[in-house]
Amino acid sequence: MILIKIRQGHLIVPVIFFLFSQAFCEHPDSTLQKIELRKNYFNPASEKFDIDFKLLISIVFTERTQNVDWKDKALDVPMAMAGYNSSVGFCQVKIKTAYWIETQLNDSSSIFYPGEKYVGLLKLSTSTKELLTKLEADSLNILYAAAYLRIIQNYWDKQGFNIDNQPDILGTLYSIGMFGDDGKARKPHAKPKANWFGEKVKSSFGIFNPLFKNTKL
């Protein structure tokens, strides 16, 4: 999302810009074709982080068809290079989220540490430039998305709430993040509710069997 500074009294400008950008999100048919071309990246990523293959694809499909438009393609990388926390790459992983994922995978003292099995699968980046280079590679970008889901699933499971088979809840948590507006970690609980993003993830969950009939699911 791009923030535009405008003079007071010209409130119509951001409204028109928002509506214009929303009208040009990636078309589902285009997204399916792009996922098809990259399907050989999804299977290794899901296997490395023990994630349901269809869940990973459903989340990426939803992200691209709901949140990716011409601005992202043109401006995400330049904004990240300028120091903004923009979303980068095929799965639209935010810079700060990517670094946070790397940290959790390699810090056994963290409450979000998913386990020794995943240590080193994504090493800590030493600079924003290095991290950007990783995120611009589709194979690694998809790996970050899978790692994020593994961290979410393990964190909830360790608190006694298994949500592995709830794509709507996992999609919701993937979209809203692990922390609330107050900066505190969201607490797992028995009755989580899905947001609009999670509901769309759930609705798209079943469409990938025929699309990937020759790929291990």
C-alpha positions in Angstrom: 0.0 0.0 0.0 1.4 3.4 -1.0 0.9 6.4 1.3 0.3 9.6 -0.6 0.8 13.0 1.1 -1.8 15.5 -0.1 -2.8 18.9 0.8 -5.8 19.4 3.1 -9.0 19.8 1.2 -8.1 17.3 -1.6 -9.4 14.2 0.0 -10.9 12.9 -3.2 -7.4 12.0 -4.6 -6.5 9.0 -2.3 -10.0 7.7 -2.6 -9.8 7.6 -6.5 -6.3 6.2 -6.3 -7.5 3.4 -4.0 -10.4 2.4 -6.2 -8.3 2.5 -9.3 -5.7 0.2 -7.8 -8.2 -2.2 -6.4 -9.8 -2.6 -9.8 -6.5 -4.0 -11.2 -5.6 -6.8 -8.9 -4.2 -9.9 -10.6 -6.8 -11.9 -12.5 -7.3 -15.4 -11.1 -6.6 -17.1 -14.5 -3.3 -15.2 -14.7 -2.4 -16.2 -11.1 -3.2 -19.9 -11.8 -0.9 -19.8 -14.9 1.9 -18.2 -12.8 1.5 -20.8 -10.0 1.5 -23.6 -12.6 4.8 -22.3 -14.0 6.3 -22.3 -10.4 4.7 -25.5 -9.1 8.1 -27.2 -8.8 9.0 -24.7 -6.2 5.9 -25.2 -4.1 6.4 -28.9 -3.5 10.0 -28.7 -2.1 9.0 -25.7 0.1 6.0 -27.6 1.5 8.1 -30.7 2.2 10.9 -28.9 3.9 8.6 -27.2 6.3 5.9 -29.9 6.5 3.2 -27.7 5.2 0.1 -28.9 3.2 0.9 -28.3 -0.4 -2.6 -27.1 -1.2 -2.7 -24.7 1.8 0.5 -23.0 0.6 -0.8 -22.6 -2.9 -4.3 -21.4 -1.7 -2.7 -18.7 0.4 -0.5 -17.5 -2.4 -3.4 -17.6 -4.8 -5.5 -15.5 -2.5 -2.7 -13.0 -1.8 -2.0 -12.4 -5.5 -5.7 -12.2 -6.6 -6.7 -9.9 -3.7 -3.7 -7.8 -2.9 -1.3 -7.7 -5.9 -1.8 -4.9 -8.5 0.3 -2.8 -10.8 1.8 -0.8 -7.9 3.3 -3.9 -6.3 5.0 -4.9 -9.6 6.4 -1.5 -10.2 7.2 -0.1 -6.8 7.7 -2.8 -4.2 11.4 -3.4 -4.8 12.4 0.3 -5.1 10.4 1.1 -1.9 12.2 -1.7 -0.1 15.6 -0.4 -1.3 14.5 3.0 0.0 13.9 1.6 3.5 10.2 1.0 3.5 8.7 -2.3 4.8 7.2 -3.2 1.5 6.1 -6.7 0.3 8.4 -8.3 -2.2 8.3 -11.2 -4.6 5.9 -13.9 -5.7 4.3 -14.5 -2.3 4.5 -10.8 -1.3 6.6 -11.3 1.8 7.2 -8.1 3.8 10.9 -7.2 4.5 10.5 -7.2 8.3 8.4 -10.4 8.2 11.1 -12.1 6.2 13.9 -11.1 8.7 11.6 -12.1 11.6 11.1 -15.6 10.0 14.9 -16.1 9.6 15.3 -15.1 13.3 12.7 -17.5 14.6 14.1 -20.4 12.6 17.5 -20.0 14.2 16.7 -18.9 17.7 16.0 -21.8 20.0 15.1 -19.4 22.9 12.2 -17.8 21.0 8.7 -18.8 21.8 8.1 -19.0 18.0 11.0 -21.4 17.4 9.5 -24.2 15.3 12.2 -26.8 16.1 15.7 -28.1 15.4 14.5 -29.7 12.2 14.1 -26.3 10.5 17.3 -24.7 11.7 19.4 -23.3 8.9 16.8 -23.8 6.1 16.8 -20.0 5.9 19.9 -18.3 7.2 20.0 -14.9 8.8 20.6 -12.1 6.2 23.3 -9.6 7.0 21.8 -6.7 5.1 18.6 -5.5 3.5 20.2 -6.0 0.1 21.0 -9.6 0.8 17.4 -10.2 2.0 16.0 -8.5 -1.1 18.0 -10.7 -3.3 16.6 -13.7 -1.6 13.0 -12.5 -1.8 13.3 -11.7 -5.5 14.1 -15.4 -6.2 10.7 -17.2 -6.6 12.1 -20.4 -5.1 13.2 -18.7 -1.9 10.2 -16.4 -1.7 7.9 -19.4 -1.7 10.2 -21.0 1.0 9.7 -17.9 3.2 5.9 -18.3 2.9 6.1 -22.0 3.8 8.4 -21.2 6.8 5.9 -18.6 8.1 3.1 -21.1 8.0 5.3 -23.6 9.9 6.0 -21.1 12.6 2.3 -20.2 12.9 1.3 -23.9 13.1 3.9 -24.8 15.6 3.3 -21.8 17.8 -0.4 -22.6 18.1 0.2 -26.3 18.5 2.6 -25.7 21.4 -0.1 -23.7 23.1 -2.4 -26.7 22.9 -4.5 -25.6 19.8 -3.9 -27.6 16.7 -5.0 -25.6 13.6 -3.2 -27.7 10.9 -6.5 -28.7 9.3 -8.1 -25.2 9.4 -7.1 -23.4 6.2 -9.4 -20.4 7.0 -7.7 -19.8 10.3 -4.2 -20.3 8.9 -5.0 -17.9 6.1 -6.3 -15.4 8.6 -3.2 -15.6 10.7 -0.9 -15.4 7.7 -2.7 -12.2 6.6 -2.9 -10.4 9.9 0.4 -11.5 11.4 1.5 -12.9 14.7 1.3 -9.6 16.6 -1.5 -7.2 17.4 -1.6 -3.5 17.1 -0.3 -3.2 20.6 2.9 -5.1 19.6 2.0 -8.2 21.7 1.9 -11.7 20.3 -1.5 -12.9 19.5 -2.6 -15.6 22.0 -3.8 -18.9 20.6 -7.3 -19.9 21.8 -10.0 -22.5 21.3 -12.4 -20.5 19.1 -10.4 -18.5 16.5 -12.5 -16.7 13.8 -11.6 -16.3 10.1 -11.4 -12.9 8.4 -12.3 -12.3 4.8 -8.8 -13.4 3.6 -9.0 -16.7 5.5 -12.5 -17.4 4.1 -11.1 -16.9 0.5 -8.2 -19.2 1.3 -10.7 -21.9 2.4 -12.9 -21.4 -0.6 -9.9 -21.8 -3.0 -8.5 -24.8 -1.1 -10.1 -27.4 -3.2 -9.4 -26.1 -6.7 -5.8 -27.2 -6.9 -6.2 -31.0 -7.2 -7.1 -31.0 -10.9 -4.6 -28.2 -11.6 -1.7 -30.2 -10.1 -2.9 -33.7 -10.8 0.6 -34.7 -11.9 2.3 -33.1 -8.9 2.7 -34.8 -5.5 0.1 -33.3 -3.0 
